[in-house]
Amino acid sequence: MSIVRGTSEDMKQSCGSLHPLDKAAFPEPEPLCIFGTGDLGRSLGLRLLQSGYRVVYGSRRPHSCSPLPQGAEVMTHAQAAQSANLIFICVHREHYDFMKTMEHHLIGKVLVDLSNNLKKDIYPEANAVYLQRLLPEASVVKGLNTLSAWALQNGLLAGKQVYLCGESGEAKYAVSQMATKLGLTVLDKGSLSAARELEDFPLKLFPEWRLPLSIAVGITAFFFFYLFIRDVIYAYVEEKTEISYRIMVSLANKVFPIVALIMLSLCYLPGVIAAFFQLYRGTKYRRFPNWLDCWMLCRKQMGLVALGYAFLHAIYTFIIPIRYAFRHKFISEVVDEIKNNNITPFYFDNTKAWGADSFLSLGILGFFLFILLGLTSLPSVGGSLSWREFSFIQSKLGHLTLFICTAHGYIYGWNKFLLPSNYKWYTPPGYMLCLIVPSVVLVLKLLLLLPCVDRTLTRIRQGWERSQPKEEMVEIKATNL
């Protein structure tokens, strides 16, 4: 026991003697100021405290504001501004005027504007530009406005990209150093003229998904009403049969595979069109039309939408045997056979068996490849693949998937293409219409695979131009050799 007490006393003495050195080795954390005690301000302060900073809040009511993160200080705006060089503005634009009254406290300070608007173009100028004009002696930096309070609270910041813009390079450097310490990846967007663009980022609502979703909804609506007229309305008018119950499952399960196949073919059609553009122009250095550029940029989203419809088709197909209508029809047929004393063995059609098994196996294989394409389009999976591996899966296996799913549709039609009873009110079946686009894509792709065409296209994509001078052609050939 005496040994322990002696050791304890020695430690106290040594700690007391090293206290000045401790202060020098571990200086007081850098203070940062936050104007605003709302959700965003509190969440940002919590993350800064956890990163080793000292946080000071500026509030209009420092003695009655909402609870703040433990360890943070709160005082008036003027007092808080004097205590730090870096100030985060977490208030709405309509409340900026209070800073004009304390302009002399903000001279030379770095103000980080995190504000966003509810709609685009509410004000004639960006919030950060207005703040800089309001406080010309301060250095305003627009940034971190794409971070949500939820992401800050839950620490979902590792590797997340944020944008900065401002007139002062030193101010942007100071903010980027702080953001890097929080685990963020910083991208400099230049001067404050880019502030409007940064403030519009949080207002975007799935911009890459708008075109694919619009096309999918349009195709879905068209085929739903088309098949509704051919199946339900036709049966009611011509056959006096009420089959409206089929809308929920049977009709939907016809629409989903149609949309999935068309959307999948639309993923590969722009690539084929682009190849023919390059063959026609004889160069790869001319830009494609804007409509083709937009189409090619959203091919990934089109493929994922198609995969979603394929999933719905698989689920709906799986539940068909448990439907009441299916079970009722099956039991009624068995009862009718028993009542009629029909003991004749049921004839087994080998051709139909081949058709049914081929139809099912192609559907399963196509769905498997569909899932594989969707998985490799995810950044976490695609990033682990080399470019050649990624290209092989998305291009070679993608076209194979399109071929298998198209063959799945043709086998479904089997000999129904020639039956006049399938053309209700002289209209073709829905599956026949949906095979047009994928068939066109496959035929065009087959033309591009012809040796003479493929050789020319490869040379164009390697830099050859049809109308280039002979000297340049000699240089390109020498480089390829």
C-alpha positions in Angstrom: 0.0 0.0 0.0 2.9 2.4 0.8 4.4 1.7 -2.5 1.2 2.7 -4.2 0.8 5.9 -2.2 4.4 6.8 -2.9 4.0 6.2 -6.6 0.8 8.3 -6.6 2.5 11.2 -4.9 5.4 11.0 -7.3 3.0 11.1 -10.2 1.3 14.1 -8.8 4.6 15.9 -8.4 5.7 15.0 -11.9 2.4 16.1 -13.4 2.5 19.4 -11.6 6.0 20.0 -12.8 5.1 19.2 -16.4 1.9 21.3 -16.5 3.5 24.2 -18.4 5.0 21.8 -20.9 1.6 20.2 -21.4 0.1 23.5 -22.3 2.8 24.1 -24.9 2.5 20.6 -26.3 -1.3 20.6 -26.4 -2.4 24.2 -27.2 -6.0 25.3 -26.9 -8.2 24.2 -29.9 -8.8 26.7 -32.6 -12.2 28.5 -32.0 -14.8 28.4 -34.8 -17.9 30.5 -34.7 -21.5 29.5 -35.9 -24.2 32.0 -36.4 -27.5 30.1 -36.0 -28.7 27.6 -33.4 -31.1 25.7 -35.6 -30.8 22.0 -36.7 -28.0 22.7 -39.2 -26.0 24.9 -36.8 -26.3 22.4 -33.9 -25.4 19.5 -36.1 -22.4 21.3 -37.6 -21.2 22.3 -34.1 -21.4 18.7 -32.9 -19.3 17.5 -35.8 -16.7 20.3 -35.3 -16.4 19.5 -31.5 -15.9 15.8 -32.3 -13.1 16.9 -34.8 -11.2 18.8 -32.0 -12.3 22.4 -32.6 -13.7 24.8 -30.0 -17.2 26.0 -31.0 -18.7 29.3 -30.2 -22.3 30.1 -31.1 -23.7 33.5 -31.8 -27.3 34.0 -31.0 -29.9 36.8 -30.6 -31.0 35.2 -27.3 -27.9 33.5 -25.9 -29.5 32.8 -22.5 -32.7 31.2 -23.9 -31.7 29.4 -27.1 -32.4 25.7 -27.7 -30.0 23.1 -26.2 -26.6 23.1 -27.9 -23.9 20.3 -28.1 -22.1 19.7 -24.9 -18.9 21.7 -24.8 -20.0 24.5 -27.0 -20.2 28.1 -25.8 -23.0 30.6 -26.7 -22.9 34.4 -26.6 -24.1 37.4 -28.6 -23.3 37.7 -32.3 -20.7 40.4 -31.7 -18.9 38.6 -28.9 -18.9 35.3 -30.9 -17.5 37.1 -34.0 -14.6 38.6 -32.0 -13.6 35.2 -30.7 -13.0 33.4 -34.1 -11.7 34.2 -37.6 -13.9 31.5 -39.3 -17.6 32.1 -39.0 -20.3 29.7 -40.4 -23.5 31.4 -41.4 -26.4 29.0 -40.7 -29.2 31.4 -41.0 -31.6 32.2 -43.9 -31.0 35.1 -46.2 -33.8 37.2 -44.9 -32.0 37.4 -41.6 -28.7 38.6 -43.0 -29.4 42.3 -42.1 -28.3 41.9 -38.5 -24.7 41.4 -39.7 -24.7 44.8 -41.3 -25.1 46.4 -37.8 -22.0 44.7 -36.6 -19.9 45.1 -39.8 -16.9 46.5 -37.9 -16.6 43.1 -36.0 -16.5 41.1 -39.3 -13.7 43.0 -41.0 -11.2 40.5 -42.3 -13.3 37.5 -41.1 -14.0 34.4 -43.3 -17.7 33.9 -43.6 -18.9 30.5 -44.8 -22.4 30.8 -46.3 -24.3 27.5 -45.9 -27.7 28.9 -46.8 -30.1 27.4 -49.4 -33.3 28.6 -50.9 -36.7 26.8 -51.1 -37.0 27.4 -54.8 -34.8 28.5 -57.7 -34.5 32.1 -58.8 -36.3 33.6 -55.8 -33.7 36.3 -55.6 -32.0 38.2 -58.4 -28.5 37.2 -57.1 -27.0 34.3 -55.1 -27.1 34.5 -51.3 -23.3 34.5 -51.1 -23.0 37.3 -53.6 -25.6 39.3 -51.6 -23.7 38.6 -48.4 -20.4 39.7 -49.9 -22.0 42.9 -51.1 -23.5 43.5 -47.7 -20.1 43.0 -46.0 -17.4 44.0 -48.5 -14.6 43.9 -45.9 -15.2 40.2 -45.1 -14.2 37.2 -47.2 -17.3 35.3 -48.1 -17.0 31.6 -49.1 -20.0 29.6 -50.4 -19.8 26.0 -49.4 -20.9 23.0 -47.3 -24.5 23.9 -48.3 -25.0 20.4 -49.7 -24.6 18.8 -46.3 -27.8 18.0 -44.4 -28.3 18.2 -40.7 -29.1 14.4 -40.7 -25.7 13.6 -42.4 -23.8 15.7 -40.0 -25.5 14.2 -36.9 -24.9 10.6 -38.1 -21.3 11.2 -39.2 -22.0 10.2 -42.9 -19.2 12.5 -44.2 -16.3 10.2 -45.1 -15.4 10.8 -48.7 -18.5 13.0 -49.3 -17.8 15.7 -51.9 -18.5 19.3 -51.1 -18.0 22.4 -53.2 -16.5 25.8 -52.4 -16.4 29.1 -54.3 -15.2 32.5 -53.3 -13.0 35.4 -54.3 -10.2 34.9 -51.7 -7.9 32.0 -52.2 -6.7 32.2 -48.6 -10.2 32.0 -47.3 -11.1 29.0 -49.4 -7.9 27.3 -48.3 -8.8 27.8 -44.6 -12.3 26.4 -45.2 -11.0 23.4 -47.2 -8.5 22.6 -44.4 -11.4 22.5 -42.0 -13.6 20.4 -44.3 -10.8 17.9 -44.9 -10.4 17.4 -41.2 -14.1 16.5 -41.1 -13.5 13.8 -43.6 -14.9 15.6 -46.6 -13.5 15.8 -50.2 -13.4 19.4 -51.4 -13.8 20.7 -54.9 -13.0 24.3 -55.7 -15.6 25.8 -58.1 -13.8 29.1 -58.6 -15.1 32.6 -57.8 -18.4 33.6 -56.2 -20.0 33.7 -59.7 -20.5 29.9 -59.2 -22.5 30.5 -56.0 -25.8 30.3 -57.8 -24.9 26.9 -59.2 -23.9 25.6 -55.7 -27.2 26.9 -54.2 -29.2 25.1 -56.9 -27.5 21.7 -56.2 -29.7 20.8 -53.2 -32.9 21.8 -55.1 -32.2 19.2 -57.8 -34.6 16.2 -57.8 -33.1 13.2 -59.5 -32.0 15.1 -62.6 -30.5 11.9 -64.2 -33.7 9.9 -63.6 -36.2 12.3 -65.1 -35.8 11.2 -68.7 -35.8 7.4 -67.9 -38.7 7.7 -65.5 -40.7 9.8 -68.0 -40.1 7.3 -70.8 -41.0 4.3 -68.5 -44.2 6.0 -67.2 -45.2 6.9 -70.8 -44.6 3.3 -72.1 -46.4 1.9 -69.1 -49.4 4.1 -69.6 -49.6 3.4 -73.3 -49.4 -0.4 -73.0 -51.7 -0.5 -70.0 -54.5 1.3 -71.8 -53.8 -0.6 -75.0 -54.0 -4.0 -73.3 -57.0 -2.8 -71.2 -58.9 -2.1 -74.4 -57.8 -5.3 -76.2 -58.4 -7.6 -73.2 -61.0 -6.2 -70.8 -63.1 -3.9 -73.1 -63.0 -6.3 -76.0 -64.3 -9.2 -73.8 -67.0 -7.1 -72.4 -68.2 -5.7 -75.7 -67.7 -8.7 -78.0 -68.0 -11.7 -75.7 -70.2 -10.2 -72.9 -67.7 -11.3 -70.3 -66.7 -9.4 -67.2 -63.0 -9.9 -66.6 -62.1 -6.6 -65.0 -60.5 -8.5 -62.1 -57.5 -9.2 -64.5 -56.4 -5.6 -64.3 -54.6 -6.1 -60.9 -52.4 -9.1 -61.8 -52.8 -10.5 -65.3 -52.8 -7.1 -67.1 -50.0 -5.8 -65.0 -47.9 -8.9 -65.6 -48.3 -8.3 -69.3 -47.2 -4.6 -69.1 -44.2 -5.1 -66.8 -42.1 -7.4 -69.1 -43.0 -5.3 -72.1 -41.7 -2.1 -70.4 -38.6 -4.0 -69.1 -37.6 -5.2 -72.6 -38.2 -1.9 -74.3 -36.2 0.0 -71.6 -33.4 -2.5 -71.8 -33.2 -2.1 -75.6 -33.3 1.7 -75.2 -30.1 1.4 -73.1 -28.2 0.0 -76.2 -29.9 1.8 -79.0 -28.1 5.2 -78.4 -24.7 3.4 -78.6 -25.6 1.9 -81.9 -26.9 5.2 -83.2 -23.6 6.9 -82.1 -21.6 4.3 -84.0 -23.5 5.0 -87.2 -23.0 8.7 -86.6 -19.2 8.1 -86.4 -19.2 5.9 -89.5 -21.2 8.5 -91.5 -18.9 11.4 -90.4 -15.7 9.5 -90.6 -14.4 10.9 -87.3 -14.9 10.7 -83.5 -14.0 14.3 -82.8 -17.4 15.8 -83.7 -20.0 16.2 -81.0 -23.1 14.1 -81.1 -26.5 16.0 -81.2 -27.7 17.2 -77.7 -30.6 14.7 -77.7 -28.2 11.8 -78.2 -25.8 13.1 -75.6 -28.6 13.3 -73.0 -29.8 9.9 -74.0 -26.4 8.3 -73.6 -25.8 10.0 -70.2 -28.9 8.3 -68.7 -28.4 4.8 -70.0 -27.5 3.5 -66.5 -30.7 4.8 -65.0 -32.7 3.3 -67.9 -31.1 0.0 -67.2 -31.9 0.2 -63.5 -35.6 1.1 -64.3 -35.8 -1.8 -66.6 -34.4 -4.1 -63.9 -37.1 -2.9 -61.5 -39.8 -3.8 -64.0 -38.2 -7.2 -64.6 -38.3 -7.8 -60.8 -42.0 -6.9 -60.7 -42.6 -9.3 -63.6 -40.8 -12.1 -61.8 -42.7 -11.5 -58.6 -46.1 -11.4 -60.3 -45.3 -14.5 -62.3 -44.4 -16.3 -59.0 -47.8 -15.5 -57.4 -50.0 -16.5 -60.4 -50.6 -20.1 -59.1 -52.0 -18.8 -55.8 -54.6 -16.5 -57.4 -58.2 -17.2 -56.8 -59.1 -17.0 -60.5 -56.3 -19.5 -61.4 -57.3 -22.0 -58.8 -61.0 -21.7 -59.6 -60.3 -22.3 -63.3 -58.1 -25.3 -62.6 -60.6 -26.9 -60.2 -63.5 -26.3 -62.6 -61.7 -28.1 -65.4 -61.0 -31.1 -63.2 -64.6 -31.3 -62.1 -65.9 -31.0 -65.6 -63.6 -33.9 -66.6 -65.0 -36.1 -63.8 -68.6 -35.2 -64.6 -68.1 -36.2 -68.2 -66.4 -39.4 -67.3 -63.6 -38.5 -69.6 -60.9 -41.1 -68.9 -59.0 -40.6 -72.1 -55.3 -40.1 -71.4 -54.3 -36.5 -71.9 -52.2 -36.2 -75.0 -48.6 -35.1 -74.4 -47.4 -32.6 -77.0 -43.6 -32.8 -77.2 -43.4 -29.5 -79.2 -45.3 -27.6 -76.6 -43.2 -29.0 -73.9 -40.0 -27.8 -75.7 -41.6 -24.4 -76.2 -42.7 -24.1 -72.5 -39.3 -25.2 -71.1 -37.4 -23.0 -73.5 -39.5 -20.1 -72.6 -39.0 -20.6 -68.9 -35.3 -21.3 -69.1 -34.6 -18.2 -71.3 -36.6 -16.1 -68.9 -34.6 -17.3 -65.9 -31.3 -16.9 -67.6 -32.2 -13.4 -68.9 -33.3 -12.3 -65.5 -30.0 -13.6 -64.0 -28.0 -11.6 -66.5 -30.3 -8.6 -65.9 -29.4 -8.7 -62.2 -25.7 -9.0 -63.0 -25.8 -5.9 -65.2 -27.6 -4.0 -62.4 -25.0 -5.1 -59.8 -22.0 -4.0 -61.9 -23.6 -0.6 -62.5 -23.3 0.2 -58.7 -20.2 2.3 -58.0 -19.0 0.0 -55.2 -19.0 -3.0 -57.6 -18.1 -1.3 -60.8 -15.2 0.5 -59.1 -13.5 -2.8 -58.3 -13.5 -3.9 -61.9 -11.0 -3.0 -64.6 -12.2 -1.0 -67.6 -12.0 -4.1 -69.8 -14.0 -6.2 -67.3 -16.6 -3.5 -66.9 -16.9 -3.0 -70.7 -17.2 -6.7 -71.2 -20.1 -7.1 -68.7 -22.0 -3.9 -69.7 -21.5 -4.3 -73.5 -21.0 -8.0 -74.4 -23.1 -9.5 -71.7 -25.6 -6.6 -72.0 -26.3 -7.4 -75.7 -26.4 -11.1 -74.8 -29.0 -10.3 -72.2 -31.0 -8.3 -74.7 -30.8 -11.2 -77.2 -32.0 -13.8 -74.6 -34.8 -11.6 -73.3 -35.9 -10.9 -77.0 -35.8 -14.6 -77.7 -37.9 -15.2 -74.5 -40.5 -12.9 -76.0 -40.5 -14.6 -79.5 -40.9 -18.0 -77.9 -43.8 -16.6 -75.9 -45.5 -15.7 -79.2 -44.5 -19.1 -80.7 -47.2 -19.8 -83.4 -49.6 -17.1 -82.1 -48.2 -14.6 -84.6 -50.3 -16.2 -87.4 -53.5 -16.8 -85.5 -56.2 -14.3 -86.6 -58.0 -14.6 -83.3 -55.0 -12.8 -81.6 -55.7 -9.7 -83.6 -58.6 -8.3 -81.6 -60.2 -5.4 -83.4 -57.4 -5.8 -85.9 -54.8 -4.7 -83.4 -51.6 -6.8 -82.8 -50.9 -8.3 -79.3 -48.8 -6.2 -76.9 -45.8 -8.6 -76.9 -45.6 -8.3 -80.7 -45.3 -4.5 -80.5 -42.7 -4.7 -77.7 -40.4 -6.9 -79.9 -40.0 -4.2 -82.5 -37.4 -2.0 -80.7 -35.1 -4.8 -79.4 -35.2 -6.5 -82.8 -34.1 -3.3 -84.5 -31.3 -2.8 -82.0 -30.0 -6.4 -82.4 -30.1 -6.1 -86.2 -28.2 -2.8 -86.2 -25.7 -4.3 -83.7 -25.2 -7.3 -86.0 -24.5 -4.9 -88.9 -21.8 -3.2 -86.8 -20.2 -6.6 -86.1 -19.6 -7.3 -89.8 -15.8 -7.4 -90.3 -15.6 -4.6 -92.8 -17.8 -2.3 -90.7 -16.2 -3.2 -87.4 -12.7 -2.6 -88.8 -13.6 0.9 -90.0 -15.3 1.8 -86.8 -12.3 0.6 -84.7 -10.0 2.8 -86.8 -12.2 5.8 -86.3 -12.3 5.3 -82.5 -8.5 5.1 -82.5 -8.2 8.5 -84.0 -8.4 8.0 -87.8 -10.3 10.5 -89.8 -11.6 10.0 -93.3 -10.7 13.5 -94.5 -7.4 14.1 -92.7 -4.2 15.0 -94.6 -1.9 12.2 -95.7 0.9 13.4 -93.3 -1.4 12.8 -90.3 -2.4 9.4 -91.6 1.2 8.4 -91.8 1.8 9.6 -88.2 -1.2 7.6 -86.9 -0.1 4.5 -88.7 3.5 4.9 -87.2 2.0 5.4 -83.7 -0.2 2.3 -84.0 2.8 0.2 -85.2 
